[in-house]
Amino acid sequence: MEGKLVGRTALVTGGSRGIGKAIAEGFAKEGAQLVINGRDIKVLEASAQYIRETYGVPVLPIAADVTDEYQVKMMVAEAEAFGPVDVLVNNAGVHIASSFLEYTFMDFKNVIESNVYSVFHVTQAALVHMVKREYGRVINLASTAGKWGSRNQSAYNASKHAVVGITRCLALEMAPHNILVNAVCPWVVDTDMAKGFMSEHSKALGVGEEELAEKMNASTPLGRLIKPREVAGLAVYLASDDASYINGQAWTVDGGYTMI
């Protein structure tokens, strides 16, 4: 089998749907064997079966809560037994929109735990093995929300700024071990999370969902949301040897949004 990732094993958190599934498929197309993580084992198994049948690569689904340190350690141990993890994609996360004064502490805490603590737990567990092998690629899914401020999502922005910060620090610390760490920062991606995003923000802004969708599409030169595969293509590049001198970067994927 030919492909840029033949002989590699990749662990993708949140890998059963949305951006994570698109990245898993992109990796599989390039020959990587996969470990995909999520909380719903039925959804995971269905996604794993689809990828196996479509791309002909081994896929191991592991249900685990990536905010739980013990579950993460068990997951990484199982993944390492399946195949030494060469590439880690921290994709799992949540979004809850609210004006700052109306956030409950539990909602704010949930976003930080899901989007930041998960990256800490999974990356720390995986890096122990990567350092021993003197090889690794870590790709963190951040967001354009990790680069600037925006209304009604201070929890999400804070979490994604943290992911970008972790990425830069780890890139410095891990470089001597031939481990590259980068972040991908998409604008709004057309997934189930985006549908929830639209619903939450329309309520927070006091406008209809259709009106908000029209405004969102009009705010980028391409006039549409990002497709998951358009994020996956960048992840494949960063996981491959083509990106062997790319380290500590936070790659913006926004269709030119920042130019308007």
C-alpha positions, 0 to 999 in steps of 0.5 A: 500500500502506498501513502504518506502515513504507511507504517504509522499509527495515529490516535484521534480523540473525538474520532467518530464524527465531525472533524475527527472522523474526517481526519481519521479518514484522511489518515486512513487514505494515506495508509495509517492504522488508527485508534479512534476515541469517543464516548459512545462505543456504538458510534465509534464501532460504526465509524471504525467499521466504515473506515476499515471497509473503505480504506482497508486499514486496521482501526481500533475504537476505544471509548473513554472520557478524555477528561478522566486521567485514569481512563486516558492512561488505560486508553493510551496503554491499549493504543500502544499495544495495538501499535506504537502511537506515532501521531496524536490528534487532540480533537475532542472538545465542546462548545457552550455559548453564553454572555460572560455574566450568564455563564454558570460556573459548571458550564465554564468548567465543562468547556475548560475540562473538555478542551484543555484538561483533555489535551493535558491528559492525553498528550502527557500519556502519549509523550512518555512513549514518543520520547522513548522512541525519539519520534512523534507528531502531535496535532492539536485542534484549536480554533480561530477563537484561540487567536482573538476575542469574540462575543458570547464564547469566553469559555471556548476562547479561553480554552482554545487560547490555552491549547495554542499556548500548550502547543507552543510550549510543547514544541520547544520542549519536545523538539530535541526528541524529534517530536513536532507539535502544531495546532490547527485553528479552523473558523466555523466547520460544518459539523454537528457542533456548528449546528449547536454553535448556531443555535446557541449564538442565535439565542445569545444575539437575539436573532434567528438561526437562518439570519445568523447563518447568512451573516456567517456565510457573508463574513468570509470571502468564500461565502460558506463554512469550512468542510471537515475534509478541508481541515483533515488535509492540513492534519495529514500534511502535519502528520507526514514527513512533508512537514518535518520542519514545521513546529510550534505553529498555529495554522489558520484555516478560515477561507480569508475571514481575517481579511474582511 
